[in-house]
């Protein structure tokens, strides 16, 4: 399909309202469980840090490019080194399997979705225009 050509479809208003309400409920649920999910992730990450440190110390004999830096002000020694790997022989770093939503983004999205739902519920039209759909499509 060539760019610049408009698509003209008629979408039932109630279907869009239902989809927005579903996404709003999903947004609220995700935001409420975000702290719990982050705490689980941090525990996994701390466990991984210990595993990767243990692995790196065991591999120190294979290290290249060893660098040290002594800090006399706090009497600590930093040792930095490189280990050549095939990319799979060390513990895998955990990934966040959830989206982090900042409070201001959450508030903005919630307000815009709620406003769109209220406006769509006030209309007598059975279908919405493509222009209206484009305004709310980013939330669906």
KENUPA-163980 format. One line per field, with one value per residue (C-alpha): x, y, z; residue in three letters. Coordinates in steps of 0.5 Angstrom, whole numbers. Layout:
<recs>
c1 <- (X,...) $
c2 <- (Y,...) $
c3 <- (Z,...) $
resn <- (ALA,...) $
</recs>
This chain:
<recs>
c1 <- (0,3,4,-1,-7,-12,-16,-23,-27,-33,-32,-37,-37,-39,-33,-28,-31,-30,-23,-21,-24,-20,-14,-15,-16,-10,-6,-9,-7,0,1,-1,3,9,13,12,15,21,22,22,27,32,32,34,39,42,43,45,51,53,53,57,62,63,64,69,73,73,75,81,86,84,84,87,88,88,88,88,86,88,84,88,83,78,84,80,83,79,81,78,80,77,75,74,67,63,57,54,58,57,50,45,43,35,31,25,18,14,14,16,11,13,8,7,6,1,-3,-3,-5,-10,-13,-13,-16,-22,-23,-24,-29,-33,-33,-35,-40,-44,-44,-51,-47,-46,-40,-34,-29,-22,-20,-23,-20,-13,-14,-15,-11,-5,-8,-11) $
c2 <- (0,7,12,18,14,15,9,10,5,6,2,1,6,1,-3,2,4,-3,-4,3,0,-6,-3,2,-3,-7,0,0,-7,-6,0,-3,-9,-5,-5,-12,-14,-9,-12,-19,-17,-14,-20,-24,-19,-19,-27,-26,-21,-26,-32,-27,-25,-33,-35,-29,-31,-38,-35,-31,-35,-34,-26,-21,-14,-14,-7,-5,2,3,8,11,15,9,4,0,-4,-4,-10,-10,-15,-18,-25,-28,-32,-35,-31,-37,-40,-35,-34,-30,-23,-23,-19,-15,-18,-12,-5,1,6,13,16,22,18,13,19,22,16,14,21,21,14,16,23,19,14,19,23,17,15,22,21,18,16,8,9,13,16,14,21,20,12,15,20,14,8,9,7,0) $
c3 <- (0,-2,3,4,2,7,10,11,16,20,27,32,38,43,41,41,48,50,48,51,58,57,56,62,67,64,65,72,74,71,75,81,81,78,85,87,80,81,87,84,79,84,88,81,79,86,85,78,80,86,80,75,80,82,75,73,79,77,70,72,70,63,64,59,60,67,70,77,81,88,92,98,100,102,102,96,90,84,79,72,67,60,59,52,52,46,49,52,58,63,67,64,66,68,64,66,63,65,63,68,68,71,75,70,64,68,70,63,60,65,64,57,56,61,57,51,54,57,50,46,51,50,43,39,33,32,29,30,24,22,25,32,32,30,36,41,37,41,47,44) $
resn <- (UNK,UNK,UNK,UNK,UNK,UNK,UNK,UNK,UNK,UNK,UNK,UNK,UNK,UNK,UNK,UNK,UNK,UNK,UNK,UNK,UNK,UNK,UNK,UNK,UNK,UNK,UNK,UNK,UNK,UNK,UNK,UNK,UNK,UNK,UNK,UNK,UNK,UNK,UNK,UNK,UNK,UNK,UNK,UNK,UNK,UNK,UNK,UNK,UNK,UNK,UNK,UNK,UNK,UNK,UNK,UNK,UNK,UNK,UNK,UNK,UNK,UNK,UNK,UNK,UNK,UNK,UNK,UNK,UNK,UNK,UNK,UNK,UNK,UNK,UNK,UNK,UNK,UNK,UNK,UNK,UNK,UNK,UNK,UNK,UNK,UNK,UNK,UNK,UNK,UNK,UNK,UNK,UNK,UNK,UNK,UNK,UNK,UNK,UNK,UNK,UNK,UNK,UNK,UNK,UNK,UNK,UNK,UNK,UNK,UNK,UNK,UNK,UNK,UNK,UNK,UNK,UNK,UNK,UNK,UNK,UNK,UNK,UNK,UNK,UNK,UNK,UNK,UNK,UNK,UNK,UNK,UNK,UNK,UNK,UNK,UNK,UNK,UNK,UNK,UNK) $
</recs>
